[in-house]
Amino acid sequence: MVRRTKLIDIELSHPPKNIEGLDGYVTLKILVRLHGTPIGYVETPVVNGRCSAATIRKAVLEEHSWPIINHLLCDLLATPTGSREWRIRDLLQVSHPVCSEPLPMVTVAVCTRDRPIQLALCLAAIDNLEYPNLDILVVDNVPSDDATERLVRAEYPNARYVREPRPGLNWARNRAIVEARGEILAYTDDDVVVDSGWAHALATTFAENPEVMAVTGLVVPYELETEAQVLFERHGGFDRGFSREWYRLDPKDRQRWQYYGTGQFGTGANMAYRRGLFDQIGPFDPALDVGTVTNGGGDLEMFFRVLKKGHTLVYEPAAIVCHRHRRDYAQLRTQLRNNGIGLYAYIVRSALAYPEERSALIRLGWYWLWRWNIRRTVISILHPARFPRDLVLAELKGSFVGLCRYPKARRTAAEIADSFGASLPVTRQDTAAMSQQTDLDREEAIAVRTVDLSQPISALTDVTGYTSVRIFVTKNDCPLGSLDINNRFQPIGVPRLRQAIVDRLGLALLQSGHDVDANSLWADTLATLTRHYVPAEDRTEDATTRLPTDIPVSIVVATYDRPEDLRECLRCLTALNSPRQVEIIVVDNNPASGKTPPAVAEFPEVTLVSEPRKGLAYARNAGFSASSGDIVVATDDDVKIPPNWLERLIAPFVRQDVMVTTGNVLPMELTTPAQRLFEKYGGLGRGFKPLEAGSDWFESFRREAAPTWELGATANAAFRATIFGHPDIGLMDEALGPGMPSGVGEDTYVFYKVLKAGYTVMYEPTAYLWHKHRREMQALRRQLYGYSKGHVAYHLTTLLRDHDLRALLHVGVHLPRYRVKQILRHIKNRLRGKRPDYPLSLILLEIAGNLAGPWALWRSRRRVKREGHSQPYLPAAQRPTGTQGLPLAKAHRQLAVTHRHEASSTL
């Protein structure tokens, strides 16, 4: 099942609204803006097909309080205040500054080839750009028909159409340089939808900073509807963050190779240049990018050349475009392979063009190969991850292929140039290279300047003879602090200066020289933001987040000849406070004894199912398959349940990503030594703090197994019924659990599979029940021995079935080390005269159980092979004809007989 995510954006200066109609979506991903500037993402779970405005407001403040304050402080510095002191309330009263510089003409170039449907969506968005001085250019690269030309001429008369006969994206980009009329040339792709403020954000950056020659912007996903689109975002997507970044190369920096990984600066789907730049550094290399055997790298190489020639590149997140990611999995795999080819083709090209940088480029290549490709490949082998291994391997393979592609692509480009001629007849004066050489010869020097915040901030234009500037910030003759800006012989514009001051001084700008406690100031600021953005009525729990009462629940109780305990359990279950339809199923795991049916007969509303094959997993699977509820709850026969337990346990299922919830298990009594020792062992409870475990939690354990046993137990657990039919999850593993030689592990393995599939497990401590621990030492010893066997059997199952090598580390390294520490701690306490809390005999018993785990698992597998697997789970509506309308117990028995008959026939 695809974890569909709905994408929207909100403007904080306008109150957010409830988002309805989210049925089928798991999460809501929100791009948060303030005054049109992106602040960051917020992801909230979809609850009952909606997301309330209160939830959105709270999530925004929880995750992005500082970016909001940072933005408001920058606006505050742009507001003339004279000598007046700033207060926290001033943050929310200032207006966003407007660029006072004249804005240049911008040519928007869309390079396309045979994709008129996507192009139409792209051009429609460009037509809606809020920018008056615009030149729209469509470059049609070797079209196979005239569909694109007819679309542009008929539907978009404001756009100019140009046909480029030389095949290759960089040929089309170079043609745009020739045809451009604007001072600024902005490139985007035909699979992009530009934001209405995109061109204005790009033009403003150029206008306010004359030294800037290239600007890239934020690329967000247009949709996350398919598996391929979700995986591409998980891979990293095109997102480069929400902070404006300034890049200018220091030729003397020995770590400059890190700048040569130019993908960190942006992507060709959202980049802009001053038109005159290409007269200095030359056009795009036609041997790179789409349409050649390199399949990419043209944008990366141009970013490299901008920096190499001594110019400044800025990443401006306010310039936003939405990219339509590949919807098909095969297309995604090809894209990632091409990414690897393009990156290493760019590295090879740059190493050939700039011999003095070869060592730095080789270092970059080795770093990226190890850090991104090989390391991720090893991680995918060590343990299952959300990102499929075949995609990781595709990019790794592309990296090796890319090392050999550029020479061939250059020969092809030369042949095309011979046939058609060069597309850009410019003269390379290489003045920037000369400027860089001058920079190398200049003496390192630091300018010292003072910025008085009681006066309007001005650009620092007299610092072009310095490598960096130390700025002392004052207000009302009171020094607030200092900061350094590495300007590399360039002027420092007002926006960059304001941002640097805020980044360095932060809330100290509001202290106005007084001795104010920083923690108190931060608390006051957060309180002010909360009062402003979150109304009082939204600070309470949203009643609409409750699980609808029309969702039915089935409760499955597996039992083995404990009629008195079962009676007490059923009394509690039939007295539950719940407004919904609740089905109670008892599974008799030893029907030959005849002890269970009389107890169940005392409760007419309870359904009895028989499962003669011994083992708790067999019994629970039988109950799950017989159930009809959308949510299936598992508990034991030796528990006592409070009336409000059920609703608390199933409440987290309002979130579509939650597949399992567990609750707290408290001891019913601690009267015997065995019961007290079981609690010292760890018991069945997992504490009194809620816990949410998702795929991020699962993958965060890189060098050890994910501790799924810390998430609870099936003595108190609920499942979304659909997981039992999920191809990657399914029913409980019959070879694990009580009643089998393996001992336990059936519940933790279900948790493992749910997390591995990318879903969420929630531990809710308020959903508690009382468990009757073993009273006798002999019973406790059997229990602990079984737990120890099952712990190892569970890990071996993840190793053999899921190829999770973390299990090998756990069983072979971490578990023995833990046992040694236990013994040493016991001996140490004895030597100190302390009485150990936990006897050595039980520690040795657990070690014996661990050692018996592999043999026990083998015996369990043999037994399952003899007795057969549980019948596959089917939703009630899809069960075979002939079982509909039958009592549940009879229907289940008929299905079980049918399944065993089919299995025998197959054998």
N, C-alpha and C positions, 0 to 999 in steps of 0.2 A: 504494500500500500504506500503510495506517495504521500509524504508529509507536506501537503499543499500549504503554501504560505500566501496570505493576501498582503499585497503591498499598497500602502497609501502614504501620503505625506500630510503633515499638519503645520500650521503657522501658529506659534505660541501667542502672538499678539492678538489672535482671535480665539475665543473660547472653543475648545474641541467639543465635538458632538459624539453621541453614542454611535457606534458603527454596527449596523445591522446587516442581515443577509449574509452571514459568514458560514452558513452550513456547508460542510465538506472541507473546511479549512481547519488546520490544526493550530496555527499561530497567525498572529497579525504582526507584520513588520512595518514599523512606522518610521519614515524619514522626518525628523523633527527640525523645524526651521524657526529662526527668530529674525524678524525683519528681512525675510527672504534668504538669510544665510543659513546653511545647514549646520546643525549642532551635533547631530549624531543619530544613530538608530536606537529604537526601542522595540523589543520583541515582547509581546504579551500573549498568553494562551487565549484561545477562543473558548468562551464559556457559553454553552447553550446557543451557539450560532451568533454570538454578539460579543462586543467589547464595549464596556461602558466608558463614558467620558471621564468618570472618576478614576477608573483603573488607568487610563492613559495618562492623566495628569500626575498621578502618584508615581507611575513608572518613570515618567520624564524627569521628575525631580530627584528620584532615587538614583538614577543613572547619570544625569547630566547637569547637576547643580553647578559644578564648577565651570563647564563650558558656557552655561548661560551667564554666570557672573562675569566670566572673562569677556564675553561679547559686550555685556552692558558696561563694563569698565572701559573698554576701548571706545565705546560711544560717549562715555562720560568725558574722556580725555579730548574728544573732538568738540566738546561744548564749552564755549567761553564762560568762565565763572568768576574771573577776576580773583580777588583775594578771599572770596567766600570759602569756608571750609565745606568739604563734601561729607554728606551723611549717607547712610545706607538707603534711606528712602529716595535719595537722588537717583539711584540706579534705575528705578522703575519709572522715572519721569522724563528722562532724556530721550531725544529723538535720534533716529539713525542718521548719520551724516550722508550727504549727497556729494558726489564728485563735482568739484568746481572747475576742473580742467575741460577744455573742448574735447569731445569724443571723436575719434577718427572713423572714417569709413571702414566697414568690415566686409570682406568678401567671404561668404560661407561656401566652401567647396564640398560637394558631395560626389565622391567617386563611386560608381556603380557598374554592375555588369549583370544584365539579364535577371533582375529582381524587381520588376515594376510594382508588384504588390507591396513589398516592404518599402520601396522608394516612395510610394504614395503616402504612407503613414509618416515617413520621415519629412517629406516636403510640407505636409499639412502642419506639422509642428513648427517648421521653420517659418511658414507663413504667419504664425502667431507670435513670433518673436517681438518682444517689447523693445525695439531698437529702431530709430528712424533712419539711420544712414547705413543701409544694408544693400549688399550686392550678392545675389544668389546665383551660384554657378553649379550646373550638373555636368560632370564629365563622364560620358558613356564610354566604357573601355571595351573595345572590340565586341560590340553587341552582335548577337546572332540574328536579331530581327529589329524592327523599328518600333517595338512596343514601348520602350522607354521614351523614345523621341516623341511619339504620339501622346503619351501621358503628360510629358512636360509641356508641350506646346498647347495642348487642349485644356489642361486642368490648372496649370501653374504658369500663367503668362508673366509673372514677375521674375521667373527664373530664366537664366540663359542656358541653352543647351549646346554642348560641344561634344563631338565624337572624336575619341582618341584611338587611332588604329594600332598603336603599339601595345601588345598584350602585357599586362602587369600593372599592379596597383601603383607602384612608384612612377611608372610612365604617366599614369593618370594624374598623380599628385604634381608631377613636374609640369604637365600641361596646364594645371590650375595656376601655377606660378606665372606662366606666360599670359594667361587670360585674365588674371585678377586685376580689378580696378581699385580695390581698397588698399589702404596703407597696411591694414592687418589682414592676414590670410588665415582663416579658421577652417580646419578640416574636421569632418565627421563622416561616419559611414552610413550606408543606406539601411542598416538594421538598427538604427538609433532613433530615438525620439528625444529631441532637445527640449530642455526646460525653457519656459518663456523668458527667463532672465539670463539665459546662457550668454548671448552675444554681449549684453550690457556688462556682465561680470568680466568677460575677457577684455573688452575695450577699456573698462575702468582701470584694470590692472596695468595695461600698457600706458594709458594716459597719465596716471599718477606716478609712474616709475619709468622715466625715459631710458634708464639703463637696461631694462628688461627686454630681451629679444625673443623669448619663447615662453608660452604659458600652457600648462595642461590643467585639466579640471577633473572633477569627481564624476565617476561613471557608476551608476546604480542600476540594479536589474529592473527591467520593464515588467517582468512577471516571474513567478516561481511556481509554475503549475505542473511541471513534469519532473521526473526523477533526474534527468540530465541537467536541468536548470538548477535544481537544488544542489546537486553535486558540484556544479561549477562554482557556485557561491561558496560551498564548503571548502573547495580547493583554494579559495582566495579571491576569485572573481577579478574584477578590475578596480576594486575599492582600494584607495590609497589614503584613506583617513579624512579627517575633518579639520585639520589645522593647516593654515597657509604655511608653505615651506619655501625657502629661498635657497637656490643652489648656484654656487659659483666655485669653480675649481681652483684650488691652491696648487700650483705646479710643483711646489717644494714638499707637499704633504706626502709622506711615504705610505699613508693609508688611502691614497686617492683611488686605488683600485676598487674600493667599495662604492665610489660614485659611478664606476663603469657598469655596475648592474643597473642600467638605466630604466629597467622596468619599474623600479620604485618611484619614478617621477610621474608616471602616467601611461597613457596608451594612445595609439593613433586614432581611436574613435573620438577623441576629445583633445585636440592640440591646436595651437595657434602660433603664428610667427609674424614678426615684422617683415613685410615684403622685401625690404632692402637687405635683409640678412642673407638671402640666397645669392646676392651679388658678391658677397664676401666669402661665404663658405661653400658655395656650390649647391646644386640641386640634390634631390633624393637619389640614392644609388639604385638604378633600375634592375640590378642583379639581386635585389632583396625583395622580400614580402610576397604577398599573395599574387598568383599568376606566374611565379617562377618555382624552380625546384627547391628554393629555400623556404617558401611558404610563410615567411614572416621576417621580422627583424628590421624592417625599413624605418619604423618609428624609433626603435631603440638606437639605431645607428645615428639618426639625425639628432636625438637628444645628446648622444655622446659627442658628436661633432660640435654642437652648440657650446658645451662645456669645455671641450678640448681647445677650441679657438678663443677661449677667454671671455665668453659671454655669460649672462645671467639667465637662468630658467626659474620660473616660479610655478609652484603647484597651488592653484586657486580653487578650493572646494566649492566656492559659490557658483562656479561655472559648471552646471550640472547637465548631464545627458543620461537618458535611460537606454540601456542596451538590451536588445532582444537576444537572450542567450539561446544556444542551440537546444531545440526541444527533444531531439532524438539522441539516444545513448550512443549509437555508432558515430554520429556526427561529433559528439563531445569527445569521444576517444580519438578521432582524427584530429580535432582541434588541439588537444593536449599534445599529441605527437608532433603536430606542426609547431606548437610553441617551443618544444625542445629543439626542433630543427632550426627554427628561426633564430633562437637565442645564440646557438653556437655558430651559426653562419655569420651573425653579426660580430661575434668575437673574432672569428677568423678574418673577416673583412677588415676590421679595425687593426688587427695585428699586422696585416699586410700593408695597410696604408700608413701606419705609424709605428715604425720599428722601435722607436724609443720607449713605446708603451707595451711592448710584447710581454715583458716579465709581469707587469701588473695585470694584463689581460689573461695570461696563463694562470695566474693566481686566482683571478675571478672565476675562470672556467673550472679549476679544480675545486674551489670553494663551493660553487653552485652544484657541481656534480655530486659532491659528498653531502653537503648540508641539505640540499633540497631533494635530489634524486635518490642516491644510494641510501641515505639515512631513512627516508620515508619508505623505501622498498624494504629495508631491514625491519622497520617497525611493522609494516603490513604482514611480514612473515612471522614476526614474534607473536603477534596477537591480532585478532580480528579488529577491523576498524570500520568506521562508517564510509570511508572513502575506498572504493573497490581497488584491489591490487592490480587488476588489469589496466586501470587508468594510470596508476603510478608507473607501471612497467612501460606503458605506451609512451609516456613523456621521457622516461629514461632511455628507451630505444631511440627516440627522436633526437636526443642529445648527441648520441654517438653518430647517428646519420648526418646531423648538421655539420659535423667537423669536415665532411667531404663534399658538401653541396655547393659552397660558394664558387670555387673555380669553374665548375660547369655552368652555373648561373651567369657568371661574368662573361663567359664565351658566348652564351646565348644572347645576352644583352648587347654585346658587340655586334653580333650578326644582325640583330634587329635595328641597331643604329645605322649599320651600313645600308640596310634596305630602305629605311624610312627617314633617316637623318636624326640628329639629336633634337630632343624636344625643347631644350632650354639653351639658347645661344647666349650664355652669360660669360663675362670675363672674370675669372677668379683673381681678385687683387690680393686676397689673403691678408688683408690689413689686420684682421683679428689675430692671426698667428704672429704678426709682427708685434702687436700690442702685448701678446702673451710673453714674447721674448723680452720685451721691455720690462714687464712685470718681474721676470726672473732676475733682471739686473738691478731692479730697484732695491733700496735698502729697506729692511723691515722697520716700520715706524708706527707708533700708536698716537692717534690724535686724542686730545682731551677737550671735551665740550660739556657745557652745562645746559640743561633743559629746565626752564622754570615753568611749572604747571599752572601758575597763576596767570600766565600769558598764553595766547594761542601758539600751538606747536608748529614750528616751521621745519621744512626739509633741511638737512645738512648737506649743502652743496659744495662746501669748501673742504671736503675731506678726501678728495680724489688722489691726494698724494700719500695716502696712508693705507696700510693693510687692515687696520682695525681702529675702532673708536671706543674710547672709554667715556661713558656718559654719566655725569653726576646729576641726579634728579632732585630738584628742590621745589618747595611751594611755600610762599610767604617767608622767604629767607630761611626756611627750615629744611635741612637736608633729609631726604627720604631714603636714599640709597644710590647705588651705582650699578652699571651693567656694561658689558662689552658687546659690540657688534662687529663681526668679521665682515667688513665691506669690500675688501680686496680692490682698493683704488676706485670704488664707485660711490656716487652720492647715495644718501639714505633718505628715502621718501617718507612722508608723514605717516602713511598707513603702517609701514614697517616699523617706524619709530614708536608709534603708539602701541603696537602689538608687543614689541620687545619690552617696553616699560611695564606693561600689564603682566607679561609672563614672568618678569623678574620680581616685581614688587607686590603684585596681587592685591589682597585686601589691605596691605599697609598703606595704600593710597587713601584709604578712608580714615586712617588714624590721625592724620593731620598733626603729627608731632607729639600727640599725647601718649602717655603710657597706658595703652589699652591691651588687655589680655587677648592674645590671638585666638584662643579657643572661644572666648566669649564673643568676640567679633564675628567669628565664623558661625556660631550658633545664632546670633542675632540676624545675620544675613540670611541663613537658611529659613529662619522663622518668617522673615519678611517675604521671601520668595514664596513660601508655602501659603501665607495669607493672600498673596496676590494671585497665584495661579491655581490654588486648590480652595474652592469655597468651603465654608464650614460644613455644609450639608454633604459634601463629598468625602469628608474625613471619617465617615463611619462605614461599616461594612455594607456592600451593595447586596440587597436582598435578592436581586435577580440572578445571583451566582449560585443558587442552590440547584441541586440535581432535580430535574422534573419528576413529579410523582408518578407519571405514566410509564416510567422505565421499570420493568419487572425484574425481580431478583430471585435467584435460586440459591438455597443454602444446602451444601452437601456435607453430611456427617458420615465419615467412615468409621465403622465399629468392628470390634473383634471380641465377642463374648464378654461384654461388660454391660449387662442389662441395667443394673442399678445406676451406674454412672450415666448411661444413655438416657434413662428416664429423667434424671435431673437436668441434663442438657436440653432435652426436648421441652421440658416445662418452661425453661428460660426462653427458648426459641419461639414457642407458641404465645409467649406473653410480650413479645417485642413491641415497642412503640414505633410503628412505621405506617405512613399513609399509603404505601404502595402495595402492589400484589407481590406476596412473598411465598415462594414454593420451598418446601422443606423435603429433602431427599435423604434417606438413611441407606447407606450401602452396607450390607451384611457381608463381611469378608470371610465368614466361616459358616455358611448356611447349613452345613451338615450337623452342627450342634443343636440347632433349633432354639437357641437361647434368645436371639434378637427379635423374631416376629412377635412374640407375646408382648414385649415392651413397646414395640411400634404400634401394635393394635390398640393400645390405650389412647392413641392420638390419631383419630380418623383422618385429619387433614394432612398427615405425613405419608409420603410415598416410600415404599420399601423396594430396594433393588438388590439383587443377589449377585455377588461376584465370587465364585468359588476359588479362583486363582489367588493364592496368598500373596500379599504385598500391598502396602498402603497406596502405591502409585496405581496399581491395577484397580483398587477400590475407588480411588478418587476419579480416575479416568472414566470408570463406569458411571459414576454420579454426574460427571460433567457431560458425558454423552447423552444422559437421560434428561438433563435439565432443559428448561425452556426459557430461562431468564436471559436478559441482555447482559446482566452481571451475575457472575457465579461466585459464591462465597464458600470457602473451605474452613472448617473448624474441626476440633476433635470431640470425642464423646466424653472426655474427662475434664470439661470446662464448665464454668458457671458464668453466665452472660448477663450484663446489666441491660435494662430495657432500651436505652438510647444508643446501644453499641452499633447497630446496623447502619443507621443514618450517618453516624460519624465516620464509619469505615468506608462507605461508598461515596461520601461527599466529594472527594477529589476527582471523581469521574466526570465532573462537569467539564474538565479539560480533555480534549480529544486525544492529546498525546499520552495521557495516563492510561496504562494497560493493567497495572497491578497496584493495589494498595495493601499495606500491612498495618497491623495495630499492635499495641503493647500487650504483653502477656505477663500478668502478675501472679505471684504464688498465692494459692488459696490458703495454704497453711505452711508453717515452718516449725512443726512440732518435733520432728525426728531428725537425728543427725544426717540421714540421707538427704532429706529435703533441704537442710541448711547447706550441705556440701554442694548440692546441685546449683544453688544460687551463687556460691563462691566460684563454681566452675564457669558461671556466666548466665545460667538460667535461659529463659526464652524471651525475656523482655529486652528491649533495645533502647531503654532510656526514655526521657520525657521531653526531648526536643524533636520537632519534626525534621524529616530528612527527605530531600528530593534527589533522586539519582537518575540521571539521563545518560545519553550517549557520551556527553562530554566527561561526566564523572567516570564512566566505564573506560574511556580511553586515556584518562589522566594517569592511570597506573601503568607506567611504561616498563618498570623493572620488577614489578610484582603483580600477582594476580589481583583482579578487582575483587574486593571483599564483599561479595554478594550475600554472605552469611550474616552481615551486619544490617541487612535490610529487613529482617523480620523472619517469620516462619509461617507455614501454612496451618498452624493451629489457629491463626487469626489473619486471614488474607482474603482478598477479593480480586477477581479477574474479570476483565472485559471478555465476554464469551468469544468474540471473534478471534482472539489470539489462538484458540485451540484449533482453528482451521487455517491459521497462517502458515504458509509453506516453510518459513524460517523459525517458527516457534512450536506450534503443535501441542499435543498433550504431554503429560509427565512421562519421563523416561522410566519404563517399568523396571529396569535393572537397578534403579536407585531407590532408596527409601526403606523404612521399617518393614519387616516381614520378608526382606530379601537378604542374602548374605552380605551385601554391600553396606547395609545399616541405615544410612540417611543420604541426603543430597538431592532428592527429587525436587524439593522446593527451590533450593539455591540454583539448580540448573535451569528451571523455568525463569527465574529472575535474570540469569545470565543471558538466556536466549532473547528475552524481551529487550534488555539493554543493548545487546549486540545488533538487534534489528532496528535500533534507533529510537526506541520508545522510552517511557518514563515509568519508574517505580517510586511510589510515595509511601513513606512511613508516617503514620498519623498516631501519635501517642495517646490522644484523647479517646481513641477507639480501643478501649482496653477491655480485657476479660480476665477471669481468674482461672488458673490452671492447677490441677491437682497433681503435684509432684509425686514421684515414687517414694513410698514410705520406708521400704526396706533397703538395706545396703546391697543385698544381692541384686535386686532389681536395678538399683542405681549403677552398679558395676556393669551390668549387661547394657544399660542405656549408654553409658560413657564409652564403652568398648565399641558399640555400634556407631556412635557419633564419630569416633576417631577413624574407624574403617571408612565410613561414608565420606568424611572430609577428603581423604585421599582418593577415593573412588570418583568423587565429583570432579576433582582436578584432572584426573586421568581421562575422564570423559571429555572435558573441554580440550585436552591435548589431542586425543585420538580422533574426536569427531569434528572439532572446530579448529584444529591445528594451532591452538593457542599455546605458544611456547612459554608464556608467562607461568603456566601450570608447572612446567618442568623446573623453573626457577623456584617456585613456591615449594614443591615437594622435595626437590633436591638440595635447596639451600636454606630458604627462609624457615621452613618448618623444622628441620633438624637444629638450626641455630636457636629457634625459640625453645625447643625441648631442652637443649643444653643449658640455656639461661634459667629455665625453670628448676632444673636439678641443682645448679650452682646456687641459686637463690635459696633453695631449701636447705642445702648444706650450710650456707652462710648463716642463716637464721638459727640453725641448730648449734653452730659453733658459738654464736653470741648468746646462747641460752634462751632464745625466743622460741615459742611454740609456733610452728608453721600453721598458717591458715588452711593449707591444702596438703593432705597427706602424700608422702612419696609413693605409696602403693598405688594411688590413683594416677599419679603422673606416669609411673611405669606401665600401668594398664593402658593409658592413652597411647603411649609409645608403641606398645604391642599392637594396639588397634591400627595405628598408622602403618606399621610394617605389614599387617595382614590385609591392608586395603587393596593392593593389586590382585592378590589371589581371590579376595572376596568379590571384586568386580568381575573377574573372569568367570567365577561360579555363577554370578547373577546373570551374566550374558548367556551362559549355557542354558540356564533355566528358562529365560525368556524365549530362547530359540526353541526349546521343547514345547512350551505352553502357548506360544504365540503372542503377538502384540495386541494391545487394546484396539478396538474398532476405531476407525478414523472418525473424528468429530464432524458432524454435520449440523447446521442450524435446524431448528425444529421444522421450519417450512420446507426444507430441502431433503428431509429424511425419506427413505424409500416408501413407495406406495404399499399400503397394507399395514403400515404402522400408525397412520394418522387415525386419531379418534380412539386409540387403545389407551388403557391406563398406562401411566409412565412405566411402571415396573414390567408389565407384559410387553410393551413396545421395546423396552431395552433388551429383554431376554430374547425377543425375536430377532433384533438386530445383531445381538452377539452370536446367536446360533448361525445366522446367515453369514456373518463374517468368518466364523471358524470353518464353515462348510466351504466357502470360497477359498480360504487359505489352504485347506486340505486338497481341494481340487487342483490348485496351482502346484502344490508339491507333487 
